[in-house]
């Protein structure tokens, strides 16, 4: 009798937990849809401005990051982080931008735009971050070469060439390329 009671109790608890998970997933999908709709409205209001200020960029990035942090296991999370990374970079907030991009690389190894994020990180550390961090430039370009099987040949050769002259600052590298 006691064994039978334990079996029934286990079955009921299992059903209850799966039912709660399904309800939680449905609520979460509804909540994230609402958050994305609100973000879209905010994006529409930003389109009326001719130039985005740093303050507005930070505000927008924060909204994107809030969604990513509230729903970290959704496919939208790395997308929201990527939006934040791009908008912060576009207004010259490179330090913040690379921190977010690096988080995408660490937290979402299967993110569909990973190659783009790796390339952005490498070029940011090569061109915009002062002082230049050649170790990080090398690290991200090597990751990109190793991970990207579908990288087109000219891009691959360009990155490999950059790695050959990694000791040169970007401006000197460009000048060297023009001479050759």
VENSULDA-V138263 format. One record per residue. OMEGA is omega in whole degrees, -180 to 180 (none if undefined). BURIAL is b if it has 9 or more other ideal C-beta (glycine too) atoms within 8 Angstrom, else e. Layout:
{{OMEGA	BURIAL} {OMEGA	BURIAL}}
//
This chain:
{{-180	e} {179	e} {179	e} {178	e} {179	e} {179	e} {180	e} {179	e} {178	e} {180	e} {179	e} {179	e} {179	e} {179	e} {-179	e} {-180	e} {-180	e} {177	e} {178	e} {178	e} {179	e} {178	e} {179	e} {179	e} {179	e} {178	e} {-179	e} {178	b} {178	e} {-180	e} {-178	b} {177	b} {178	e} {180	e} {180	b} {176	b} {178	e} {178	b} {179	b} {177	e} {179	e} {177	b} {180	b} {179	e} {179	e} {-178	b} {179	e} {-180	e} {-179	e} {179	e} {180	e} {177	b} {177	e} {-179	e} {179	e} {179	b} {179	b} {179	b} {179	e} {179	b} {179	b} {178	b} {178	b} {-179	b} {176	b} {179	b} {180	b} {-179	b} {178	e} {-175	b} {-172	b} {-177	e} {179	e} {178	e} {180	e} {-176	b} {179	b} {177	b} {179	e} {178	b} {179	b} {176	b} {180	b} {179	b} {-177	b} {-176	b} {179	b} {177	b} {-177	b} {178	e} {174	b} {178	e} {-171	b} {180	b} {178	e} {-177	b} {-178	b} {177	b} {179	e} {-180	b} {179	b} {177	b} {177	b} {-178	b} {-179	b} {-172	e} {-174	e} {-177	b} {-179	e} {-179	e} {-173	b} {-180	e} {-179	e} {-179	b} {179	b} {-180	e} {178	b} {179	b} {178	b} {179	b} {-179	b} {-178	b} {177	b} {179	b} {-180	b} {-169	b} {-166	e} {-177	b} {-180	b} {-2	e} {-179	e} {-179	b} {-174	e} {178	b} {179	e} {177	b} {-180	b} {-178	b} {-176	e} {176	b} {178	b} {176	b} {-179	b} {179	b} {-177	b} {-174	e} {-171	b} {179	b} {-175	e} {178	e} {-178	b} {-170	e} {-178	e} {177	e} {179	e} {-180	b} {179	e} {180	e} {179	b} {178	b} {178	b} {-180	b} {177	b} {-177	e} {-176	b} {180	b} {179	e} {171	e} {-173	e} {-179	b} {179	e} {176	e} {180	b} {178	e} {179	e} {180	b} {180	e} {-180	e} {-176	e} {none	e}}
//
